[in-house]
Amino acid sequence: MVRSKSISDHVIDIISYIVVTIMAVSCILPILNTVAISFSDKSAAQAGIVNFWPVDFTLSSYQELLRDDLFFTSFRNSVIRVIVGGLINLVLTVLMAYPLSKSKRYFPQRNMYMWFLVFTMLFNGGLIPTYILINNLHMLDTIWALVLPGAVPVFNVIILMNFFKNLPDELDEAARIDGANPWIIMIRIFIPLAVPSIATVTLFSIVNHWNAFFDGIIYINSSSKIPLQTYIQQLVVEIRDTSMLTPEEILRISEVSSRTFNAAKVFVTMVPVLIVYPFLQKYFVTGLVMGSVKG
Amino acid sequence: MTAVNKKNKPKRQGFTFEVLSYHIMLLPGMILLIIFSIIPLFGLLIAFEEYVPAKGILGSKWVGLENFSYMFLIPDTIQVIKNTIIIAVAKIIAGIFIPVIFALLLNEVRNRFYKRLIQTVVYMPYFLSWVILGSVFSTMLSLDGIINNFIQAIGIEPIMFLGSNTWFRPVIVITDVWKNFGYGAIVYLAALTSVDANLYEAAAIDGASRFKQLLHITLPALVPTIVLMTTLSLGNVLNAGFDQIFNLYNPLVYETGDIIDTYVYRMGLVDLQFSLGTAVGLMKSVVSFGLITISYFLANRFAGYKIF
């Protein structure tokens, strides 16, 4: 069926293309601004004349960055945290999601566990009691304070559980009749089928570990152990709160800090997420839609 | 795969190896959850004590509800609660409105490749941390930043956005929407994929313009999702976004920008008033818990939403 478009139809077309394009461009510009500053000359950046293209292109802030030991130490700390924390999250998510995906018929206590999980998601001790606990466990200033409190990502467990649930029951029953035990069924049948969903939740927990900064602030004291985002956070706050510093400190900061140098650090911190993002994007929409299908 | 007859299903008896296996699979996670989510609940006792770390939770002096009554005597507390609710509610409204508009307009974009490109770009900010974005925005919004350059170019005096009590809240809401609108649109876009294409065709035959179709087919298709998302967001009325505020605020804007979570952090872990901080935090948790329970009840009742 061919209909000639009316003027109002064209108006709708034009408006939608223009508005969504503006919205999408607005998502890139702040990042572009940071990248442009990081490649610009110091004086141009301090004068605030850099927009979306480097002024007096230079790699000097990146050369400076290569000499910044603390940046690389915290970068390494973050990588270790992502690997250790991501692995713990992955194993626990699968181990919890699989049994919870079984119906009450096969696993009578399932709902009891589910209510427990939902409770922990909705109600917790909060900042100070958790801090006191970590302190009493002697985990302050260790990586365990960063990876163990969030070891069970309950939301991810529920997403993966819903995925397992949507796989046909017959898979389980057929294997059961062939004499396979629950562990074999989980490892040989269900996990291979759930790879896309497992990848989604794992990428989510990797990004979360990479982006976490607050636990680094409160639980880690030695500067050699802080994760990268905490390092960047302290750097930025230091510069903004100059009002609270002594004149000597302000002097020190103005000597060592510069807008271009910080922009370079911020951009390098962003890069791992930008690299993972295409993989993440491939899966997370389906992952979310699957997670929202309640059975 | 062979179809299994229902009658052939093995009979369930009390406690089998299978059920035992399921319990064992859950065990490591449950232990960690009990340690890190349940044990801290006992730590909430310090909200009713005059907690001194050296004496421990059990050894500190019990003061009953004193911390709670004292909390409301501090003028800051009331201001902080007010700030939290204003910022959170503004974020909830904008955070539903903008993604819906975006989803509606993106749905009108017919070119598939362009649509995917736009989606890829707008989902991205969601995955960047507030530390990074805090740094990006403080640079952009500073007196010699890019935003003030444009403002000056059109002849307006530069504005100190992050140091002004007039501008801080709008900046918080706008940057929050900027970060999350793409991701928030996913649920609406998913709802739109299930709209029957025949409806549009029938409407076109009846002479409805694209605008009329948008108004009478696409928008009504989103209403259930909008209602559901609004209901569920009720639980966030006391969540104004710690990470964001923490990375953008400074003492100049405590008056309008300090929220419960940042207040608890400064009171508890910076000024070391553990009991008072915990009392404020507990009050927030209890109210939030109530709100979430109500919102789930409503969502379940009116939209058939189930948690699990």
Interface residues (C-beta under 8 A of the other chain):
Chain A: M1 R3 S6 S8 D9 V11 I12 D13 I15 S16 Y17 V19 V20 T21 M23 A24 S26 C27 I28 P30 I31 N33 T34 I37 Q46 A47 G48 I49 V50 N51 V91 L92 L95 M96 Y98 P99 L100 K102 R105 Y106 F107 P108 Q109 Y113 M114 F116 L117 V118 T120 L122 F123 N124 G125 G126 L127 I128 P129 T130 Y131 I132 L133 L148 P149 G150 A151 V152 V154 V157 I158 M161 E170 L171 E173 A174 R176 I177 N181 P182 W183 M186 V207 W210 N211 A212 F213 F214 I218 Q229 T230 I232 Q233 V236 V237 R240 D241 S243 M244 R259 N262 A263 V266 T269 M270 V273 L274 Y277 P278 L280 Q281 F284 V285 L288 V289 S292 K294
Chain B: M1 T2 A3 V4 N8 K9 P10 R12 F17 E18 V19 S21 Y22 H23 M25 L26 P28 G29 M30 L32 L33 I35 F36 S37 I38 I39 P40 L41 F42 G43 L44 I46 P53 I57 I101 F102 L105 L106 E108 V109 R110 Y114 L117 I118 T120 V121 V122 Y123 M124 P125 F127 L128 S129 W130 V131 I132 L133 G134 S135 V136 F137 S138 T139 M140 S142 L143 D144 G145 I146 N148 N149 L162 W178 F181 G182 I186 V187 A190 E201 A204 I205 S209 R210 F211 L214 F242 D243 F246 N247 N250 P251 D261 V264 Y265 G268 L269 F274 G277 T278 G281 L282 K284 S285 F289 I292 T293 Y305 K306 I307 F308
